[in-house]
Amino acid sequence: MGGMSPWARRRLRRGGGGARRPPAAKSDDLDALKKTVDDAASVGGGLWFSYLFVMFYLAVAAGAVTHADLFFEKPVKLPFLAIELPLLAFFALAPFLFLIVHAYTLLHLVMLTEKAKRYDEALYEKLGGEASKAKRDALRGQLPSNVFVQFLAGPPRMRDGLFGTALRGVAWLTLVVGPVLLLLLLQLQFLPYHSSPITWAHRIALILDLGLIWWLWRKIFTWGEGDAKRWWTRWNWSATGVAVSGIAVVFSVVIATYHGEPRPDLIADLDKGNWVPAVHEAIFNSKVDSLSGRRWLPLSDTLVLSNVNSLVELGIDDPKKAEWRDFIFRAAGRRLEGAIFDHALMGRIDFGGAHLNWAKMIGAQLDRASFNGAEMQGASLDGASLQGASLDSAELQDASLVRAQLQGASLSDARLQGASLDSAQLQGASLYIARLQGASLDGAQLQGASLQSAHFQGAYLHDARLQGASLNFAELQGASLNYAQLQGASLDTASIKASDFDGAFLWRTQLLAVGDEKLSLSEERINWGPFFTSGVPWNQAAYEALRKQMEALPMGDLRDFALKRIQTLDCADAALPTCEPPKTEAPLLQPSKTFATWGVPRDAFRKALAETLASVGCPGDDQTIYVVRGPGFRDLLRVAGAEAKSLVDDLLDNSNTSCPVAAMLSTADRSSLAEIEAGWPRSPSPPAATPLTPPPTSPIDPPP
């Protein structure tokens, strides 16, 4: 039975043998059957090439989409046709368009297979036996040069050996492997956009296509039922197919998820043992190369837009042409979790209400951008340029804005609990009623800023520059302002219980009706002379330098208010205390009688500080966890020292009902608190016996 097709062998096993049957009807005539095969092959050949064209066309169109195209929602340009399709419509419809084409092609090939089987069986019915083998092979050789016809009913030399393997390989690659890879490509290319409906549409299309392949491909690619020699091969192929199909579905549904994507409980259960995040991180979150601005691996679950210039991407050759527009692009409400905008030029873009949790904007130019109401928890904006930006009501808990350029920015009602704003440039900025509990503003530049009614409980403002700032009605309980420069600032009606003003500069500071607490301040080293750092006097030149800083702010009400507030430091104003330093040897150590009344011994201050930290660090609301994790809160725990031991113990006890936030802390949180309790690292507060040695003057301070 050498060279016998599987269908012919099946007929022989069923009793067909090689005996001739009565002459067949016209429909069973070999010539007629061959003609039906020829006609089907002619249609199938053109259909197959059309199918290949659609598959590769979609692959090329989708593969050319960049992360910038996804962010700016640029239309997808179809090759050769010079047609542009809307981005979302293309990725939503392309999988199902291909699914229809694939189904139509497979259905036609199933019909072609049936005709080829009928012709092959008719050859053995009419020309059975070894004597007619050469004639049968000759007739098979006359069949069309169609890949599927040849490996289904072609001569043995075409079906067997290396050539036959190549024919089957082409069929497998184009009709089974290729479609699965294309649908995965569409999903992976669109994944950084973070659209749950479209991503799930891609997954559903993949599952439907796999079902289509299992249903129809088995009708095409078969070796004949009951062939004992083929039994192991059939079982092996079936097992391999099930395994590969399962891997494809698991990869699409469980592994290929975008940053922050909610997953059903059934899928989340597969995450036991944390193997899913490990695989996902390795594939989709490889390191971003600092030069190319791309990930080392081609796949990403977030947008990577390092060094992108929005003007170039939007085709704006002259920025002046767009000056009349408030924003050059609107990304309001977009899901941009974990997006990377490092060193990108993205000024005047509306990110209002966008989801930017854990996004990175290190060194980005975001001048006059709007982030009103945006969710930016854990975002990294270190060194970002945000002059004049609007971040009103932005969710910035646990965010990092170290050295960020926020001059003249508006952060009114922003949630900044536990945020890091060390050395941030916030001159003339508005943080009206902003939440900054547990935040760190070490060395922050807040000259002329509006901090009215802001919440600074447990915040760390060591060495902050607050000349001319307004802290009226501010909540400063337990805040550290040691060495802070508060010359000309206003703290009217501010709450300062257990605040630390050790070494602070309070010349011309307004302190009307500052609380009524008896445990307000530490009593150590308050600086009342006209100085802006130790031994360097405040003079008219210093004021003029500060005024120029305020004049350089973005035009608007915040700039005007800042200029008005710093007038309290104008040495030319005769109605204000003189800028002439007192002619005493210790001009910095002249405590106010009022402050002396409120001041308490250091031990009592630490106890009051620990009580205040407990009041802001133990509630069980959703925001408290950010406060406890905040660098400012941790620094103040070190300042409180052993007086805060009971608080730390409560936080370490996740079953403590008196401190509900303890149940929310992670293992890393508890480890950090345990280090603080053990005395690591050293307390940032200077020992009481140490002579006054303020920090060195920052290069951005106004010169004397």
C-alpha positions as CSV (number, residue, x, y, z in Angstrom):
1,M,0.0,0.0,0.0
2,G,3.0,2.3,-0.6
3,G,1.9,5.7,-1.7
4,M,-1.7,5.0,-0.8
5,S,-3.6,7.9,0.8
6,P,-5.1,7.6,4.2
7,W,-8.6,7.7,2.8
8,A,-7.9,4.9,0.4
9,R,-6.4,2.8,3.1
10,R,-9.5,3.3,5.1
11,R,-11.7,2.1,2.2
12,L,-9.5,-1.0,1.8
13,R,-9.9,-1.8,5.5
14,R,-13.6,-1.4,5.2
15,G,-13.6,-4.1,2.4
16,G,-13.1,-2.0,-0.7
17,G,-10.0,-4.0,-1.8
18,G,-8.6,-3.6,-5.2
19,A,-11.6,-5.1,-7.1
20,R,-13.2,-3.0,-9.7
21,R,-16.8,-1.8,-9.1
22,P,-19.5,-1.3,-11.7
23,P,-18.9,1.8,-13.8
24,A,-19.5,4.9,-11.7
25,A,-22.1,7.5,-12.5
26,K,-21.1,10.7,-14.2
27,S,-20.7,12.4,-10.9
28,D,-18.1,9.8,-9.9
29,D,-16.2,9.9,-13.1
30,L,-12.5,10.6,-12.6
31,D,-12.5,13.4,-15.1
32,A,-15.6,15.0,-13.5
33,L,-14.1,14.6,-10.0
34,K,-10.8,16.0,-11.2
35,K,-12.6,19.0,-12.6
36,T,-14.3,19.7,-9.3
37,V,-10.9,19.5,-7.6
38,D,-9.4,21.8,-10.2
39,D,-12.2,24.3,-9.8
40,A,-12.1,24.3,-6.0
41,A,-8.3,24.6,-6.2
42,S,-8.5,27.5,-8.5
43,V,-10.8,29.4,-6.2
44,G,-8.9,28.2,-3.1
45,G,-5.5,29.4,-4.5
46,G,-6.7,32.9,-5.0
47,L,-8.5,32.9,-1.6
48,W,-5.4,31.6,0.1
49,F,-3.3,34.3,-1.3
50,S,-5.9,36.9,-0.3
51,Y,-6.0,35.5,3.2
52,L,-2.2,35.7,3.4
53,F,-2.3,39.3,2.2
54,V,-4.8,40.2,4.9
55,M,-2.8,38.5,7.6
56,F,0.5,40.1,6.7
57,Y,-1.2,43.4,6.0
58,L,-2.7,43.5,9.5
59,A,0.6,42.4,11.0
60,V,2.6,45.2,9.2
61,A,0.0,47.8,10.1
62,A,-0.2,46.8,13.8
63,G,3.6,46.3,14.0
64,A,4.2,49.8,12.9
65,V,2.2,51.4,15.7
66,T,4.5,53.0,18.3
67,H,3.9,54.0,21.9
68,A,3.8,57.6,20.8
69,D,1.0,56.7,18.3
70,L,-0.9,55.0,21.2
71,F,-0.6,58.0,23.5
72,F,-1.5,60.6,20.9
73,E,-4.1,58.3,19.4
74,K,-2.7,58.7,15.9
75,P,-4.6,57.1,13.1
76,V,-3.2,53.7,11.8
77,K,-1.8,54.2,8.4
78,L,-2.5,51.2,6.1
79,P,0.4,50.3,3.9
80,F,0.1,50.9,0.1
81,L,-3.4,52.3,0.4
82,A,-2.5,55.6,2.0
83,I,-5.7,55.2,4.1
84,E,-5.8,56.2,7.8
85,L,-8.1,54.4,10.2
86,P,-8.9,55.6,13.8
87,L,-6.6,53.9,16.2
88,L,-9.2,52.5,18.6
89,A,-11.5,51.4,15.8
90,F,-8.6,49.6,14.1
91,F,-7.5,47.6,17.1
92,A,-11.1,46.9,18.1
93,L,-12.2,45.6,14.7
94,A,-9.1,44.1,13.1
95,P,-9.1,40.9,15.2
96,F,-12.7,40.1,14.2
97,L,-12.1,41.1,10.6
98,F,-9.3,38.6,10.5
99,L,-11.3,36.0,12.3
100,I,-14.0,36.2,9.6
101,V,-11.4,35.9,6.8
102,H,-9.7,33.0,8.6
103,A,-13.0,31.1,9.1
104,Y,-14.0,31.7,5.4
105,T,-10.6,30.3,4.3
106,L,-10.8,27.3,6.5
107,L,-14.3,26.5,5.4
108,H,-13.3,26.6,1.8
109,L,-10.3,24.4,2.4
110,V,-12.6,21.9,4.2
111,M,-14.7,21.7,1.1
112,L,-11.6,21.4,-1.0
113,T,-10.4,18.6,1.3
114,E,-13.7,16.7,0.8
115,K,-13.3,16.9,-3.0
116,A,-9.7,15.8,-2.9
117,K,-10.6,12.8,-0.7
118,R,-13.4,11.8,-3.1
119,Y,-11.0,12.0,-6.0
120,D,-8.3,10.0,-4.2
121,E,-10.8,7.3,-3.2
122,A,-12.2,7.1,-6.8
123,L,-8.6,6.5,-8.0
124,Y,-8.4,3.4,-5.9
125,E,-11.9,2.2,-6.8
126,K,-11.2,2.5,-10.5
127,L,-7.4,1.9,-10.6
128,G,-6.6,-0.2,-7.5
129,G,-3.7,-2.5,-7.1
130,E,0.0,-2.2,-7.5
131,A,-0.2,-2.6,-11.3
132,S,-2.0,0.7,-11.6
133,K,0.3,2.6,-9.2
134,A,2.2,4.4,-12.0
135,K,-1.1,5.4,-13.6
136,R,-2.5,6.6,-10.3
137,D,0.6,8.7,-9.6
138,A,0.5,10.1,-13.1
139,L,-3.2,11.2,-12.6
140,R,-2.3,12.7,-9.2
141,G,0.6,14.6,-10.9
142,Q,-2.0,16.3,-13.1
143,L,-3.7,17.9,-10.1
144,P,-3.3,21.7,-9.6
145,S,0.0,22.9,-8.1
146,N,-1.9,23.9,-4.9
147,V,-0.2,23.4,-1.6
148,F,-3.3,21.8,0.0
149,V,-4.3,19.7,-3.0
150,Q,-0.7,18.3,-3.3
151,F,-0.3,17.3,0.4
152,L,-3.9,15.9,0.4
153,A,-4.0,14.0,-2.9
154,G,-0.7,14.6,-4.7
155,P,1.7,11.8,-5.8
156,P,3.7,10.1,-3.1
157,R,6.9,12.0,-4.1
158,M,5.0,15.2,-3.2
159,R,3.4,14.0,0.0
160,D,6.3,12.1,1.5
161,G,9.8,13.0,2.6
162,L,11.2,16.4,3.0
163,F,9.1,18.0,0.3
164,G,5.9,16.7,1.9
165,T,7.1,18.0,5.3
166,A,7.6,21.4,3.8
167,L,4.1,21.4,2.3
168,R,2.6,20.5,5.6
169,G,4.8,23.1,7.4
170,V,3.5,25.9,5.1
171,A,0.0,24.8,5.8
172,W,0.5,24.8,9.6
173,L,2.4,28.1,9.6
174,T,-0.1,30.0,7.5
175,L,-3.4,28.5,8.9
176,V,-2.6,27.6,12.5
177,V,0.5,29.3,13.9
178,G,0.3,32.5,11.9
179,P,-3.3,33.4,13.0
180,V,-2.5,32.9,16.7
181,L,0.7,35.0,16.4
182,L,-1.2,37.8,14.6
183,L,-3.9,38.0,17.2
184,L,-1.3,38.0,20.0
185,L,0.6,40.7,18.1
186,L,-2.5,42.9,18.0
187,Q,-3.1,42.4,21.7
188,L,0.6,43.1,22.7
189,Q,0.9,46.1,20.5
190,F,-2.2,47.7,22.0
191,L,-1.6,46.5,25.6
192,P,0.2,49.7,26.8
193,Y,-2.9,51.8,25.9
194,H,-4.7,50.2,28.9
195,S,-8.2,49.7,27.5
196,S,-9.9,46.8,29.2
197,P,-12.8,46.4,26.6
198,I,-10.5,46.2,23.6
199,T,-7.9,44.1,25.3
200,W,-10.6,41.6,26.3
201,A,-11.9,41.7,22.7
202,H,-8.4,40.6,21.6
203,R,-8.5,37.7,24.1
204,I,-12.0,36.6,23.0
205,A,-10.9,36.7,19.4
206,L,-7.9,34.5,20.2
207,I,-10.1,32.0,22.0
208,L,-12.6,31.9,19.2
209,D,-9.9,31.4,16.6
210,L,-8.4,28.5,18.5
211,G,-11.8,26.9,18.7
212,L,-12.2,27.5,14.9
213,I,-8.8,25.8,14.3
214,W,-9.7,22.8,16.5
215,W,-13.0,22.4,14.7
216,L,-12.0,22.9,11.1
217,W,-8.3,22.2,10.9
218,R,-8.9,18.6,12.1
219,K,-11.1,18.1,9.1
220,I,-8.3,19.1,6.8
221,F,-5.2,17.7,8.4
222,T,-6.0,14.0,9.2
223,W,-4.2,10.7,8.8
224,G,-7.2,8.4,8.6
225,E,-9.1,6.8,11.4
226,G,-8.0,3.5,12.8
227,D,-4.5,3.5,11.3
228,A,-2.4,1.7,14.0
229,K,0.9,3.0,12.7
230,R,-0.4,6.6,13.0
231,W,-2.1,6.2,16.4
232,W,0.8,7.5,18.4
233,T,1.4,10.4,16.0
234,R,-2.2,11.4,16.2
235,W,-2.2,11.3,20.0
236,N,1.1,13.2,20.2
237,W,-0.2,15.9,17.8
238,S,-3.4,16.2,19.8
239,A,-1.6,16.5,23.1
240,T,0.8,19.0,21.7
241,G,-2.1,21.0,20.3
242,V,-3.9,21.1,23.6
243,A,-0.7,22.2,25.4
244,V,0.1,24.9,22.9
245,S,-3.5,26.2,22.9
246,G,-3.5,26.3,26.7
247,I,-0.2,28.2,26.8
248,A,-1.5,30.7,24.3
249,V,-4.7,31.3,26.3
250,V,-2.9,31.5,29.6
251,F,-0.4,33.9,28.2
252,S,-3.1,36.2,26.7
253,V,-5.4,36.2,29.7
254,V,-3.1,35.8,32.7
255,I,0.4,36.9,31.7
256,A,-0.2,39.6,29.1
257,T,-2.0,42.1,31.4
258,Y,-1.5,45.8,31.5
259,H,-0.2,47.8,34.5
260,G,-2.9,47.9,37.2
261,E,-5.5,45.8,35.2
262,P,-8.2,44.4,37.4
263,R,-8.5,40.6,37.0
264,P,-11.4,38.3,37.8
265,D,-11.0,36.2,40.9
266,L,-10.7,33.0,38.8
267,I,-7.7,34.4,37.0
268,A,-6.2,36.0,40.1
269,D,-6.3,32.5,41.7
270,L,-3.7,31.4,39.2
271,D,-1.3,33.9,40.8
272,K,-0.7,31.7,43.8
273,G,3.0,31.4,44.5
274,N,3.7,34.7,42.8
275,W,4.9,33.0,39.6
276,V,2.6,35.2,37.4
277,P,4.1,38.5,38.5
278,A,7.6,37.1,38.1
279,V,7.0,36.0,34.5
280,H,5.1,39.2,33.7
281,E,7.8,41.4,35.0
282,A,10.5,39.5,33.1
283,I,8.7,39.8,29.8
284,F,6.9,43.2,30.0
285,N,9.0,45.3,32.4
286,S,12.5,45.0,31.3
287,K,14.9,47.9,32.0
288,V,14.6,51.1,30.0
289,D,17.7,52.0,28.1
290,S,18.8,55.5,29.0
291,L,20.1,56.3,25.5
292,S,17.4,54.8,23.3
293,G,14.5,55.4,25.7
294,R,13.2,51.9,25.0
295,R,13.0,48.7,27.0
296,W,15.6,46.1,26.5
297,L,12.9,43.6,25.5
298,P,10.4,44.5,22.8
299,L,7.3,44.0,24.9
300,S,5.9,46.4,27.5
301,D,2.7,46.7,29.5
302,T,3.1,50.5,29.9
303,L,3.7,53.4,27.6
304,V,7.4,54.2,27.3
305,L,7.7,57.8,26.0
306,S,11.2,58.8,27.2
307,N,12.5,61.8,25.3
308,V,9.3,62.2,23.3
309,N,8.6,65.7,22.0
310,S,4.9,66.4,21.9
311,L,5.2,69.2,19.4
312,V,7.0,67.0,16.9
313,E,4.6,64.1,17.4
314,L,1.6,66.4,16.8
315,G,3.2,68.0,13.8
316,I,3.4,71.5,15.3
317,D,6.5,73.0,13.7
318,D,6.0,76.5,15.3
319,P,4.8,76.6,18.9
320,K,3.5,80.1,18.4
321,K,0.9,78.8,16.1
322,A,-0.7,76.9,19.0
323,E,-0.4,79.7,21.6
324,W,-4.1,80.5,21.3
325,R,-5.0,77.0,22.6
326,D,-5.1,76.2,26.3
327,F,-3.8,72.7,25.6
328,I,-2.1,71.2,22.5
329,F,-3.4,67.7,23.4
330,R,-5.9,66.3,25.8
331,A,-5.2,63.0,27.6
332,A,-7.9,63.6,30.2
333,G,-9.3,60.5,31.9
334,R,-6.8,58.2,30.2
335,R,-5.4,55.1,31.9
336,L,-1.6,55.8,32.0
337,E,-0.6,53.7,35.0
338,G,3.1,53.1,35.1
339,A,3.8,55.2,32.0
340,I,7.3,56.5,31.5
341,F,7.7,60.1,30.4
342,D,11.3,60.6,31.5
343,H,12.9,63.7,30.0
344,A,9.9,64.1,27.6
345,L,8.7,67.4,26.4
346,M,5.0,67.3,27.2
347,G,4.1,70.9,28.1
348,R,0.5,72.1,27.8
349,I,-1.1,68.7,27.8
350,D,-4.3,68.1,29.7
351,F,-3.9,65.1,32.0
352,G,-7.0,66.0,34.1
353,G,-8.5,63.0,35.7
354,A,-6.0,60.7,34.2
355,H,-4.8,57.5,36.0
356,L,-1.0,58.1,36.4
357,N,-0.4,55.9,39.4
358,W,3.3,54.9,39.5
359,A,4.0,56.8,36.4
360,K,7.6,58.2,35.9
361,M,8.2,61.7,34.7
362,I,11.8,62.2,35.8
363,G,13.2,65.3,34.2
364,A,10.1,65.8,32.0
365,Q,9.2,69.2,30.7
366,L,5.5,69.6,31.7
367,D,5.1,73.3,31.9
368,R,1.5,74.5,32.0
369,A,0.2,71.0,31.9
370,S,-2.9,70.2,33.8
371,F,-3.2,67.3,36.2
372,N,-6.4,68.4,37.9
373,G,-8.0,65.4,39.6
374,A,-5.4,63.0,38.2
375,E,-4.6,59.8,40.1
376,M,-0.8,59.8,40.5
377,Q,-0.2,57.7,43.6
378,G,3.4,56.5,43.7
379,A,4.3,58.5,40.6
380,S,7.9,59.6,40.1
381,L,8.3,63.2,38.9
382,D,11.9,63.8,40.2
383,G,13.3,66.8,38.5
384,A,10.2,67.2,36.3
385,S,9.5,70.7,35.0
386,L,6.0,71.7,36.0
387,Q,6.2,75.4,36.1
388,G,2.7,76.9,36.1
389,A,1.2,73.4,36.0
390,S,-2.2,72.7,37.5
391,L,-2.4,69.7,39.8
392,D,-5.5,70.7,41.8
393,S,-7.1,67.8,43.6
394,A,-4.4,65.5,42.1
395,E,-3.9,62.1,43.9
396,L,-0.2,62.2,44.6
397,Q,0.1,60.0,47.7
398,D,3.5,58.4,48.0
399,A,4.7,60.3,44.9
400,S,8.3,61.5,44.4
401,L,8.8,65.1,43.3
402,V,12.3,65.5,44.5
403,R,13.9,68.6,42.8
404,A,10.7,69.0,40.7
405,Q,10.3,72.4,39.1
406,L,6.9,73.5,40.4
407,Q,7.3,77.3,40.4
408,G,3.9,79.0,40.2
409,A,2.1,75.6,40.0
410,S,-1.3,75.1,41.6
411,L,-1.7,72.1,43.9
412,S,-4.8,73.2,45.7
413,D,-6.5,70.3,47.5
414,A,-3.8,67.9,46.2
415,R,-3.4,64.7,48.1
416,L,0.3,64.5,48.9
417,Q,0.3,62.3,52.0
418,G,3.7,60.6,52.3
419,A,5.1,62.3,49.2
420,S,8.7,63.3,48.8
421,L,9.2,66.9,47.8
422,D,12.8,67.3,49.0
423,S,14.5,70.3,47.3
424,A,11.4,70.9,45.1
425,Q,11.1,74.3,43.6
426,L,7.7,75.6,44.8
427,Q,8.2,79.3,44.7
428,G,4.9,81.1,44.4
429,A,3.0,77.8,44.2
430,S,-0.4,77.2,45.8
431,L,-0.9,74.3,48.2
432,Y,-4.2,75.7,49.6
433,I,-5.8,72.9,51.8
434,A,-3.3,70.4,50.3
435,R,-2.8,67.2,52.3
436,L,0.8,66.8,53.1
437,Q,0.7,64.6,56.2
438,G,3.8,62.5,56.6
439,A,5.4,64.2,53.6
440,S,9.0,65.3,53.3
441,L,9.9,68.8,52.1
442,D,13.5,68.9,53.2
443,G,15.1,71.9,51.7
444,A,12.0,72.7,49.6
445,Q,11.9,76.2,48.0
446,L,8.5,77.7,49.1
447,Q,9.3,81.4,48.9
448,G,6.0,83.4,48.4
449,A,4.0,80.2,48.3
450,S,0.4,80.0,49.5
451,L,0.1,77.2,52.1
452,Q,-3.1,78.4,53.7
453,S,-5.1,75.7,55.6
454,A,-2.6,73.1,54.3
455,H,-2.3,69.9,56.3
456,F,1.3,69.4,57.4
457,Q,0.8,67.1,60.4
458,G,3.8,64.9,60.8
459,A,5.5,66.5,57.8
460,Y,9.3,67.2,57.6
461,L,10.2,70.7,56.5
462,H,13.8,70.8,57.7
463,D,15.7,73.7,56.1
464,A,12.7,74.6,54.0
465,R,12.8,78.1,52.4
466,L,9.5,79.8,53.4
467,Q,10.3,83.5,53.1
468,G,7.1,85.4,52.5
469,A,5.0,82.3,52.5
470,S,1.5,82.2,53.9
471,L,0.8,79.4,56.4
472,N,-2.3,81.0,57.8
473,F,-4.6,78.4,59.4
474,A,-2.1,75.7,58.4
475,E,-2.2,72.5,60.4
476,L,1.4,72.1,61.6
477,Q,0.9,69.7,64.5
478,G,4.0,67.6,64.9
479,A,5.7,69.1,61.9
480,S,9.5,69.7,61.8
481,L,10.5,73.2,60.7
482,N,14.0,73.1,62.3
483,Y,16.3,75.5,60.5
484,A,13.4,76.5,58.3
485,Q,13.7,80.1,56.9
486,L,10.4,81.7,57.8
487,Q,11.4,85.3,57.4
488,G,8.4,87.4,56.5
489,A,6.1,84.4,56.5
490,S,2.6,84.5,58.0
491,L,1.5,81.8,60.5
492,D,-1.7,83.6,61.7
493,T,-4.0,81.2,63.5
494,A,-1.8,78.2,62.5
495,S,-1.9,75.1,64.7
496,I,1.6,74.3,65.9
497,K,1.2,71.8,68.7
498,A,4.4,69.8,69.1
499,S,6.0,71.5,66.0
500,D,9.8,71.8,66.0
501,F,11.1,75.2,65.3
502,D,14.6,74.5,66.5
503,G,17.1,76.8,64.7
504,A,14.3,78.4,62.6
505,F,14.7,81.9,61.2
506,L,11.7,84.0,62.3
507,W,12.6,87.6,61.5
508,R,9.5,89.6,60.6
509,T,7.4,86.4,60.9
510,Q,3.7,87.1,61.7
511,L,2.6,85.0,64.6
512,L,-0.9,86.4,65.5
513,A,-3.1,84.1,67.4
514,V,-1.0,81.0,66.8
515,G,-2.9,78.3,68.5
516,D,-3.6,78.1,72.2
517,E,-1.6,75.0,73.0
518,K,1.0,74.9,75.8
519,L,3.0,72.2,74.0
520,S,3.7,74.0,70.8
521,L,7.4,74.3,70.3
522,S,10.7,73.0,71.3
523,E,12.5,75.8,73.2
524,E,15.8,75.6,71.5
525,R,17.7,78.1,69.3
526,I,15.1,80.3,67.6
527,N,16.7,82.9,65.3
528,W,15.1,86.3,65.5
529,G,17.7,88.5,63.8
530,P,17.6,89.8,60.2
531,F,19.4,86.9,58.7
532,F,18.6,84.3,56.1
533,T,21.3,81.9,57.2
534,S,23.8,81.9,60.0
535,G,26.0,85.0,59.9
536,V,24.6,86.2,56.5
537,P,22.4,89.3,57.0
538,W,19.2,89.9,55.1
539,N,19.5,93.2,53.1
540,Q,17.9,95.0,50.2
541,A,20.0,93.1,47.7
542,A,18.7,89.8,49.1
543,Y,15.1,91.1,48.8
544,E,15.7,92.3,45.2
545,A,17.0,88.8,44.3
546,L,13.9,87.2,45.8
547,R,11.6,89.6,44.0
548,K,13.3,88.7,40.7
549,Q,12.6,85.1,41.4
550,M,8.9,85.9,41.9
551,E,8.8,88.0,38.8
552,A,10.1,85.1,36.8
553,L,7.1,83.0,37.8
554,P,4.4,82.2,35.1
555,M,2.1,85.1,34.7
556,G,-1.2,84.9,36.7
557,D,-2.8,85.4,40.1
558,L,-0.3,83.2,41.9
559,R,2.6,85.3,40.7
560,D,0.8,88.5,41.8
561,F,0.0,87.1,45.2
562,A,3.6,85.9,45.7
563,L,5.0,89.4,44.9
564,K,2.6,90.9,47.3
565,R,3.5,88.4,50.1
566,I,7.2,88.9,49.9
567,Q,6.8,92.7,50.4
568,T,7.1,91.9,54.2
569,L,10.8,91.5,53.5
570,D,11.4,94.8,51.8
571,C,14.2,96.5,53.7
572,A,13.2,99.8,52.1
573,D,9.8,99.7,53.9
574,A,10.3,102.0,57.0
575,A,7.1,100.7,58.6
576,L,8.7,97.3,59.1
577,P,11.5,96.3,61.5
578,T,14.9,97.4,60.3
579,C,17.2,95.1,58.4
580,E,20.2,96.3,60.3
581,P,21.7,93.5,62.4
582,P,21.7,94.1,66.1
583,K,25.1,95.1,67.5
584,T,25.4,92.2,69.9
585,E,27.6,89.1,69.7
586,A,24.7,86.7,69.7
587,P,22.0,88.2,67.5
588,L,20.5,84.8,66.6
589,L,19.7,83.7,70.1
590,Q,17.0,86.1,71.2
591,P,13.8,84.1,71.9
592,S,10.5,85.8,72.0
593,K,8.7,86.0,75.3
594,T,5.7,84.5,73.7
595,F,7.7,81.5,72.3
596,A,9.4,81.1,75.6
597,T,6.0,80.8,77.2
598,W,5.0,78.1,74.8
599,G,8.4,76.3,74.7
600,V,8.9,73.2,76.7
601,P,11.9,71.0,77.6
602,R,13.1,68.7,74.9
603,D,11.9,65.5,76.6
604,A,8.4,66.9,77.0
605,F,8.4,68.0,73.4
606,R,9.3,64.5,72.2
607,K,6.4,63.1,74.3
608,A,4.0,65.6,72.7
609,L,5.4,64.8,69.3
610,A,4.8,61.1,69.8
611,E,1.2,61.7,70.8
612,T,0.7,63.9,67.8
613,L,2.2,61.3,65.4
614,A,-0.1,58.7,66.9
615,S,-3.1,60.9,66.2
616,V,-2.2,61.1,62.5
617,G,-0.6,57.7,62.0
618,C,-3.1,55.3,63.6
619,P,-6.5,55.9,62.0
620,G,-7.7,53.2,59.6
621,D,-8.8,55.3,56.6
622,D,-7.4,54.7,53.2
623,Q,-5.0,57.7,53.4
624,T,-3.3,56.8,56.7
625,I,-1.2,54.1,55.1
626,Y,0.5,56.8,53.0
627,V,1.2,58.9,56.0
628,V,2.9,56.1,57.9
629,R,4.9,55.2,54.8
630,G,5.9,58.8,54.3
631,P,9.5,59.8,54.7
632,G,8.5,62.8,56.8
633,F,6.6,60.6,59.3
634,R,9.5,58.2,59.6
635,D,12.0,61.0,60.2
636,L,9.8,62.4,62.9
637,L,9.6,59.0,64.6
638,R,13.3,59.1,64.9
639,V,13.1,62.6,66.4
640,A,10.6,61.4,69.0
641,G,12.9,58.6,69.9
642,A,11.9,56.3,72.7
643,E,8.8,58.4,73.4
644,A,7.3,56.9,70.2
645,K,8.1,53.3,71.2
646,S,4.5,52.5,72.1
647,L,3.3,54.0,68.8
648,V,5.8,51.8,66.8
649,D,4.8,48.8,68.8
650,D,1.2,49.4,68.0
651,L,2.0,49.8,64.3
652,L,3.9,46.5,64.3
653,D,1.0,44.6,65.8
654,N,-1.4,44.0,62.9
655,S,-4.1,42.8,65.3
656,N,-4.1,46.1,67.3
657,T,-7.6,47.5,67.2
658,S,-6.5,50.9,68.7
659,C,-4.3,51.5,65.7
660,P,-6.3,50.1,62.7
661,V,-3.7,51.1,60.1
662,A,-1.4,48.4,61.4
663,A,-3.5,45.8,59.6
664,M,-2.7,47.5,56.3
665,L,1.1,47.5,56.7
666,S,3.2,45.3,54.5
667,T,6.2,43.2,55.6
668,A,8.5,45.9,54.2
669,D,6.7,48.5,56.2
670,R,7.1,46.6,59.4
671,S,10.8,45.9,58.7
672,S,11.4,49.7,58.3
673,L,9.6,50.5,61.5
674,A,11.5,47.8,63.4
675,E,14.8,49.5,62.2
676,I,13.6,52.8,63.5
677,E,12.7,51.3,66.8
678,A,16.2,49.8,67.0
679,G,17.7,53.2,66.3
680,W,18.6,52.9,62.6
681,P,19.4,55.2,61.0
682,R,20.6,57.9,63.3
683,S,18.3,60.7,64.3
684,P,18.4,63.7,61.9
685,S,17.7,66.0,64.9
686,P,20.9,67.7,66.2
687,P,21.8,67.0,69.8
688,A,20.8,69.7,72.2
689,A,24.4,70.3,73.3
690,T,25.7,70.9,69.8
691,P,26.4,74.5,68.8
692,L,24.1,76.1,66.2
693,T,25.3,75.0,62.8
694,P,22.7,75.6,60.2
695,P,22.9,73.9,56.8
696,P,25.0,75.5,54.1
697,T,23.3,78.1,51.9
698,S,21.7,76.6,48.8
699,P,23.0,78.0,45.5
700,I,19.5,79.0,44.7
701,D,19.1,81.2,47.8
702,P,19.2,84.9,47.1
703,P,22.7,86.3,47.5
704,P,23.4,88.7,50.4
